[in-house]
């Protein structure tokens, strides 16, 4: 059985309450938000791929179960 994907949800970026802090750390904050957006897109792709993999596996398991039940008849 293949190992499941390890989709790691990105952490939400920190946004200071103070506008002065926002201005002071604007480059860092902007970088954090841009990294989050890129990471969340990767996360969505990973989740979509894992969903497709599990859906396919569930279909195979269902067919196995049908063969099992038929063997008991």
Buried (B, 14 or more C-beta within 10 A) or exposed (E): EEEEEEBEEBEEBEEEEEEEEEEEBEEEBEEBBEEBEEBEEEBEEBEEEBEEEEEEEEEEEEEEEEEEEEEEE
